[in-house]
Amino acid sequence: MNHVPNESIHYRPLIIDDLENLEAYLKALSTESKNRFGPHGYDLNSLRHIHNPNGPFKGFIAENFARNFPIAYAIVKTGYLDHERDRLQGYGWELRDATDCTFAPSVSDIWQGKGIGRSLFEHVLTNLKKEGYERMVLWGGVQISNQRALIFYKKLGFMELGTFEYAGTNIDMALTFK
Ligand SMILES: CC(C)(COP(=O)(O)OP(=O)(O)OC[C@H]1O[C@@H](n2cnc3c(N)ncnc32)[C@H](O)[C@@H]1OP(=O)(O)O)[C@@H](O)C(=O)NCCC(=O)NCCS
């Protein structure tokens, strides 16, 4: 795989001033990527609501220095999404709300497969470890048809917890990074 020199990409937490560019980034994703990555609405109002500084969500972006524009975005929720709790517990996964979190990544289409997702993930992990988090699950699991993402998560060390049906088969995966 052709990896991008890391010095041309900046990885950092999302700030409120990024939201308009984030909206443009999300709306420019291909239909296929949009179908794979849907943790929240793509409009500015949804983004402002989600990324309220007092809320349970943290955003992270990879920014292309040359353009000052996001090329990747990930969101983390502290703890779990309410509607996923029972399903995850059904696998025998014990929920530890204070030190667990829920994660969803995306990379802009033309930058996929170039090491950006892995580097953004490493940046997210460094931040989460500093804040005392120890484990993460995937937000909404991963669609079994999304082979690229499945390989990606396995390479990062995620383990399968179980499967569920929602618009096709999906796999719940978790990573312990303590
Ligand atoms: C899934 C996604 C976040 C991965 O990010 P990425 O930048 O494309 O992945 P990377 O280039 O960092 O690849 C990381 C590893 O995954 C593997 N990988 C990535 N794309 C691959 C592909 N098409 N085929 C096989 N392996 C692949 C690579 O081998 C790489 O391992 P390496 O670093 O040891 O070489 C990105 O492709 C994406 O946003 N897809 C659309 C939205 C989506 O599916 N989000 C996840 C929803 S669950």
The ligand as an ORCA input file, in Angstrom:
! r2SCAN-3c Opt
* xyz 0 1
  C     -12.576      1.972      6.714
  C     -11.674      3.191      6.603
  C     -11.922      4.119      7.795
  C     -10.206      2.707      6.632
  O      -9.339      3.821      6.501
  P      -8.196      3.823      5.366
  O      -7.451      5.093      5.477
  O      -8.839      3.514      4.060
  O      -7.306      2.579      5.826
  P      -5.703      2.540      5.898
  O      -5.174      2.957      4.581
  O      -5.240      3.283      7.100
  O      -5.466      0.986      6.061
  C      -5.170      0.387      7.297
  C      -4.999     -1.084      7.090
  O      -6.193     -1.657      6.535
  C      -5.887     -2.411      5.360
  N      -6.681     -1.980      4.230
  C      -7.180     -0.760      3.974
  N      -7.855     -0.760      2.822
  C      -7.776     -2.023      2.337
  C      -8.285     -2.672      1.171
  N      -9.015     -2.043      0.240
  N      -8.020     -3.978      1.007
  C      -7.282     -4.642      1.903
  N      -6.772     -4.088      3.020
  C      -7.021     -2.794      3.235
  C      -4.487     -2.101      4.969
  O      -3.810     -3.317      4.728
  C      -3.879     -1.348      6.114
  O      -2.938     -2.132      6.786
  P      -1.389     -1.693      6.799
  O      -1.352     -0.293      7.414
  O      -0.781     -2.743      7.658
  O      -0.942     -1.693      5.372
  C     -11.910      3.960      5.260
  O     -11.611      3.123      4.175
  C     -13.311      4.537      5.118
  O     -13.583      5.639      5.555
  N     -14.221      3.794      4.443
  C     -15.588      4.322      4.176
  C     -16.375      4.567      5.452
  C     -16.342      3.348      6.350
  O     -16.435      2.217      5.892
  N     -16.225      3.587      7.677
  C     -16.245      2.509      8.654
  C     -17.649      2.138      8.983
  S     -17.711      0.727     10.081
*
